[in-house]
Amino acid sequence: MPEFCSQELESYLDESLSAARMAEIEAALRENSGMAERLAAVIARRDAGEHTLGEIWRTGRVSCASREELGSYLLGVLGEEAVDYIEFHTDEAGCRYCQANLADLRDRQGEAASEIETRRRKFFQSSAGYLRRG
């Protein structure tokens, strides 16, 4: 049975591990009561308000690019260092949060102009009563 460090259990609670690693931890939790006790201890520590620097870093998403930076990445207007970092962060580190943002931005890039115009019209129509005349 694989061993899991406390940091991995923290990441499991934050749902920030790969799907395969999450499944391994879930299987270990079902098979090993000691593992469930370790996870309970991590939860109790969190509930007590004790935080590690790593936990603050992860939950604050300090290493994540902003949505604007990810959009600039897709448009190909970032410098080489920024591109390398985003690719490392999403591909090698496997940040699911940034991967989801990139997927959403790619979907929006692929929208037809008519879909965008329809959405804009709906927004305008829903807010037209709140606008004041000159």
C-alpha positions in Angstrom: 0.0 0.0 0.0 1.5 3.4 -0.9 2.4 5.9 1.7 0.9 9.4 1.6 2.5 12.4 3.3 0.5 15.0 5.2 0.9 17.4 2.4 -0.8 15.0 0.0 -3.6 14.5 2.5 -4.0 18.3 2.6 -4.1 18.4 -1.2 -6.6 15.6 -1.1 -8.9 17.7 1.1 -8.4 20.7 -1.3 -9.1 18.4 -4.3 -5.9 19.6 -5.9 -4.3 16.3 -6.7 -4.6 14.4 -10.0 -7.6 12.2 -10.4 -5.4 9.1 -10.2 -3.7 10.2 -7.0 -7.1 11.1 -5.5 -8.4 7.6 -6.3 -5.3 6.0 -4.7 -6.0 8.0 -1.5 -9.7 7.1 -1.5 -8.8 3.4 -1.9 -6.3 3.6 1.0 -8.9 5.3 3.2 -11.3 2.4 2.5 -8.7 -0.3 3.2 -6.7 1.2 6.1 -8.3 2.6 9.3 -4.9 4.1 10.2 -5.1 6.2 7.1 -8.6 7.4 8.1 -7.2 8.4 11.5 -4.3 10.4 9.9 -6.8 12.2 7.6 -9.0 12.9 10.7 -6.0 14.4 12.4 -5.3 16.7 9.4 -8.9 17.8 9.4 -8.8 18.5 13.2 -5.6 20.5 12.8 -7.3 22.6 10.1 -10.4 23.1 12.2 -8.2 24.3 15.0 -7.0 27.1 12.8 -3.4 25.9 12.5 -2.0 26.7 9.1 1.2 25.9 7.4 3.0 28.1 4.9 2.4 25.5 2.2 -1.3 25.4 3.0 -1.6 29.2 2.8 0.3 29.1 -0.5 -2.0 26.4 -2.0 -5.3 27.8 -0.8 -4.4 31.4 -1.8 -3.3 30.0 -5.2 -0.2 32.2 -4.9 1.5 30.3 -7.8 -1.5 30.5 -10.2 -1.6 32.9 -13.1 -4.5 35.3 -13.2 -7.3 34.7 -15.7 -6.1 37.7 -17.7 -2.6 36.2 -17.9 -4.0 32.9 -19.0 -6.0 34.7 -21.7 -2.9 36.5 -22.8 -1.1 33.1 -22.9 -3.9 31.8 -25.3 -3.5 34.9 -27.5 0.2 34.3 -27.7 1.2 37.7 -26.4 3.2 36.7 -23.3 7.0 36.6 -23.0 8.9 33.4 -23.2 9.5 33.2 -19.4 5.7 33.6 -18.7 4.8 31.0 -21.3 7.3 28.6 -19.8 5.9 29.1 -16.3 2.3 28.7 -17.3 3.1 25.5 -19.3 5.1 24.1 -16.3 2.4 25.1 -13.9 -0.5 23.5 -15.9 1.3 20.6 -17.5 4.0 19.5 -15.1 2.6 20.7 -11.7 -0.9 19.8 -13.0 -2.8 22.7 -11.4 -6.4 21.7 -11.9 -7.6 25.2 -11.2 -5.5 26.8 -14.0 -6.3 23.9 -16.3 -10.0 24.5 -15.8 -9.6 28.3 -16.4 -7.6 27.6 -19.6 -10.3 25.1 -20.8 -13.0 27.7 -20.2 -11.1 30.4 -22.0 -10.5 28.1 -25.0 -14.2 27.3 -25.1 -15.0 31.0 -25.1 -12.5 31.6 -27.9 -14.3 29.0 -30.0 -17.7 30.5 -29.6 -19.3 31.8 -32.8 -19.8 35.6 -33.1 -23.6 35.1 -33.2 -23.5 33.3 -29.7 -21.5 36.2 -28.3 -23.9 38.8 -29.7 -26.9 36.8 -28.3 -25.3 36.8 -24.9 -24.5 40.5 -25.0 -28.1 41.3 -26.1 -29.5 39.2 -23.2 -27.2 41.0 -20.7 -28.3 44.4 -22.1 -32.0 43.5 -22.0 -31.8 42.2 -18.4 -30.2 45.5 -17.3 -31.9 48.0 -19.5 -34.4 49.0 -16.8 -31.5 50.0 -14.5 -29.9 52.4 -16.9 -30.7 56.1 -16.7 -31.1 58.4 -19.6 -28.5 61.3 -20.1 
